[in-house]
Amino acid sequence: MMLGRIKVLFSAIALIVLMYSSHTLADDKYTANECFENFSRGTLKFNQGLDKAIFKPIAKGYRALPVPIRTGTSNVVGNLRSLLTLSNNLLQGDLRGAGNTAGRFLVNSTVGILGIFDPATHMGLAKKGKEDFGQTLGVWGADTGCYFVLPILGPTTTRDAVGLVGNVFIDPVYQLTHNTETDIIIGNDNLQEHNYYYYKGTDAVDFRSKNIESIDSLERNSIDFYASVKSLYLQNRAQKISNSMKSGKTQEDSDWEEIDNQ
């Protein structure tokens, strides 16, 4: 009951935020208002420093693992992540996409041994792009709103920031692990309570390891790194939302990955 009330309150707040900060994109869907540019530029520099000190070294260490281990880990995380995609498929009214996502999850969770392997692809259930609540808001017609950069989380917009919060409410993995009792307790810590964050952290490390070269190249070759990141982010988000509305397809995240799987 309480969760239902929170969801209603969240939906109301989301609509108010989007109404008052929306920006009509007209024919140029790759632009957004700059509401906090000085803050955002400073935050991006902070994120770059944090990345060089912590995240990039961790990603390089992860990259040193044998390819089968990395591939299996990536598959497991992707399989869990597909549950959030399934929720958004349904919210977008994409029943065909929802059927494909659900089929992939069931096959890979069983025949694929908890998602370590991907037999679903060989069975004709092709891997589609990821969906999130920010994309769903876009499909529903919400405008981009302001562009800004968040500490650690990186570039976003008003719509996508609301989407980040919404993802928590509609992610089955979070709902299943949050405040769930387990028989395994160490000290005062409930192990299952933390599983969601382990999963999200592994996903972030996996993604960073696959984009070491591409991010390094962007930093070296950009006259204005902030402007380049903003442009790429807005183009990527607009393309995913547009594809969702027109054909039920989204750009594959693997298009942005440069990991050498040989």
Secondary structure in CASP SS format (residue, H / E / C, confidence):
PFRMAT SS
TARGET T0000
AUTHOR 0000-0000-0000
METHOD secondary structure of the structure
MODEL  1
M C 1.00
M H 1.00
L H 1.00
G H 1.00
R H 1.00
I H 1.00
K H 1.00
V H 1.00
L H 1.00
F H 1.00
S H 1.00
A H 1.00
I H 1.00
A H 1.00
L H 1.00
I H 1.00
V H 1.00
L H 1.00
M H 1.00
Y H 1.00
S H 1.00
S C 1.00
H C 1.00
T C 1.00
L C 1.00
A C 1.00
D C 1.00
D C 1.00
K C 1.00
Y C 1.00
T C 1.00
A C 1.00
N E 1.00
E E 1.00
C C 1.00
F C 1.00
E H 1.00
N H 1.00
F H 1.00
S H 1.00
R H 1.00
G H 1.00
T H 1.00
L H 1.00
K H 1.00
F H 1.00
N H 1.00
Q H 1.00
G H 1.00
L H 1.00
D H 1.00
K H 1.00
A H 1.00
I H 1.00
F H 1.00
K H 1.00
P H 1.00
I H 1.00
A H 1.00
K H 1.00
G H 1.00
Y H 1.00
R H 1.00
A C 1.00
L C 1.00
P C 1.00
V H 1.00
P H 1.00
I H 1.00
R H 1.00
T H 1.00
G H 1.00
T H 1.00
S H 1.00
N H 1.00
V H 1.00
V H 1.00
G H 1.00
N H 1.00
L H 1.00
R H 1.00
S H 1.00
L H 1.00
L H 1.00
T H 1.00
L H 1.00
S H 1.00
N H 1.00
N H 1.00
L H 1.00
L H 1.00
Q C 1.00
G C 1.00
D C 1.00
L H 1.00
R H 1.00
G H 1.00
A H 1.00
G H 1.00
N H 1.00
T H 1.00
A H 1.00
G H 1.00
R H 1.00
F H 1.00
L H 1.00
V H 1.00
N H 1.00
S H 1.00
T H 1.00
V C 1.00
G C 1.00
I C 1.00
L C 1.00
G C 1.00
I C 1.00
F C 1.00
D C 1.00
P H 1.00
A H 1.00
T H 1.00
H H 1.00
M C 1.00
G C 1.00
L C 1.00
A C 1.00
K C 1.00
K C 1.00
G C 1.00
K C 1.00
E C 1.00
D C 1.00
F H 1.00
G H 1.00
Q H 1.00
T H 1.00
L H 1.00
G H 1.00
V H 1.00
W C 1.00
G C 1.00
A C 1.00
D C 1.00
T C 1.00
G C 1.00
C E 1.00
Y E 1.00
F E 1.00
V E 1.00
L E 1.00
P C 1.00
I C 1.00
L C 1.00
G E 1.00
P E 1.00
T E 1.00
T E 1.00
T H 1.00
R H 1.00
D H 1.00
A H 1.00
V H 1.00
G H 1.00
L H 1.00
V H 1.00
G H 1.00
N H 1.00
V H 1.00
F H 1.00
I H 1.00
D C 1.00
P H 1.00
V H 1.00
Y H 1.00
Q H 1.00
L H 1.00
T H 1.00
H C 1.00
N C 1.00
T C 1.00
E C 1.00
T C 1.00
D C 1.00
I C 1.00
I E 1.00
I E 1.00
G C 1.00
N C 1.00
D E 1.00
N E 1.00
L H 1.00
Q H 1.00
E H 1.00
H H 1.00
N H 1.00
Y H 1.00
Y H 1.00
Y H 1.00
Y H 1.00
K H 1.00
G H 1.00
T H 1.00
D H 1.00
A H 1.00
V H 1.00
D H 1.00
F H 1.00
R H 1.00
S H 1.00
K H 1.00
N C 1.00
I H 1.00
E H 1.00
S H 1.00
I H 1.00
D H 1.00
S H 1.00
L H 1.00
E H 1.00
R H 1.00
N H 1.00
S C 1.00
I C 1.00
D C 1.00
F H 1.00
Y H 1.00
A H 1.00
S H 1.00
V H 1.00
K H 1.00
S H 1.00
L H 1.00
Y H 1.00
L H 1.00
Q H 1.00
N H 1.00
R H 1.00
A H 1.00
Q H 1.00
K H 1.00
I H 1.00
S H 1.00
N H 1.00
S H 1.00
M H 1.00
K H 1.00
S H 1.00
G C 1.00
K C 1.00
T C 1.00
Q C 1.00
E C 1.00
D H 1.00
S H 1.00
D H 1.00
W H 1.00
E C 1.00
E C 1.00
I C 1.00
D C 1.00
N C 1.00
Q C 1.00
END
